[in-house]
Amino acid sequence: MPSPTIPAALTRHAAAGGVAALLLAVGGWQAASAAEVPLVTIAPGSIQYYTTDESLVNGMPARPARLTATFHKPMQVMKRLVSQAEYAECVREEACRPLNKDHRGELDPNRPVVGVNWDDATAFAKWYSARTGRNFRLPTYAEWAHLAGEAFKEDLRLDLYQLDDAKNPAQRWLAEYAMEAQRKAAAEPFPQPFGTFGTTAAGVQDIGGNVWEWTNTCQVRQYLDAAGKPILPPTENCGIRVVAGSHHSLMTDFMRDPKAGACSVGIPPANLGIRLILDE
């Protein structure tokens, strides 16, 4: 019996996405269009958080400023992270770039897509907005802290600035090293089913789990004098973005694997994923 002819479009999928993409198209795995990701509503309110800006005094990190962000309107946010199956659908429609080979076969509708960079997340947001007819985007870090609700925990490293001692400047660095070693030991490297890491009172799942979330906030660096006043105007670098999770990190926007090297704060995140907010 002659082999069936594979249409050229499917061959392109195979070339772009590998064996998994071809099987999705012709091997009986053809997925129906993914259902729209459920949204939850975050009530208006205020959040206090430390800025993610990097402040330097005489070349040494200064204690970050404490900020308050107030949101006057309700915010609608994805209940869960974008799934592997949803990202794969974006790839099939050639609106998103195929994942690297280590993640390309991950197609589970009940687990978050990981191994995505900021460009991937932004491309998915554009595709998903066109697909739903509504405008979705990545949150800012302040918006992420607000939507995280009671699950938002300040980075414990910031408390170590209280340990500054002019007579023993190594005190904080030693304490930070011990804290980072504990973080690394507790990390779970593989994406888990949705809900594994709990749900907030507002209904948002897996905040602070093992998948950090891309935001639209850019890296900002400023140089201060000993009195804390700016020496130069702050510089913004949008080739580096803030990712948010159990602590924040600064990540080069093209990085898909945070452990491969990045401008990260603390222990690199285990995984990078996507959660969008509705911008109406």
Secondary structure as UniProt FT lines:
FT   HELIX           8..26
FT   STRAND          39..42
FT   STRAND          45..50
FT   STRAND          54..57
FT   TURN            58..59
FT   STRAND          60..61
FT   STRAND          66..71
FT   STRAND          75..78
FT   HELIX           84..92
FT   TURN            93..94
FT   TURN            101..105
FT   TURN            109..110
FT   HELIX           118..132
FT   STRAND          136..137
FT   HELIX           141..148
FT   HELIX           149..151
FT   HELIX           156..163
FT   TURN            166..167
FT   HELIX           170..186
FT   TURN            194..197
FT   TURN            201..202
FT   TURN            207..208
FT   STRAND          212..224
FT   TURN            226..227
FT   STRAND          235..244
FT   STRAND          249..252
FT   TURN            253..254
FT   HELIX           258..260
FT   STRAND          272..273
FT   STRAND          277..278
//
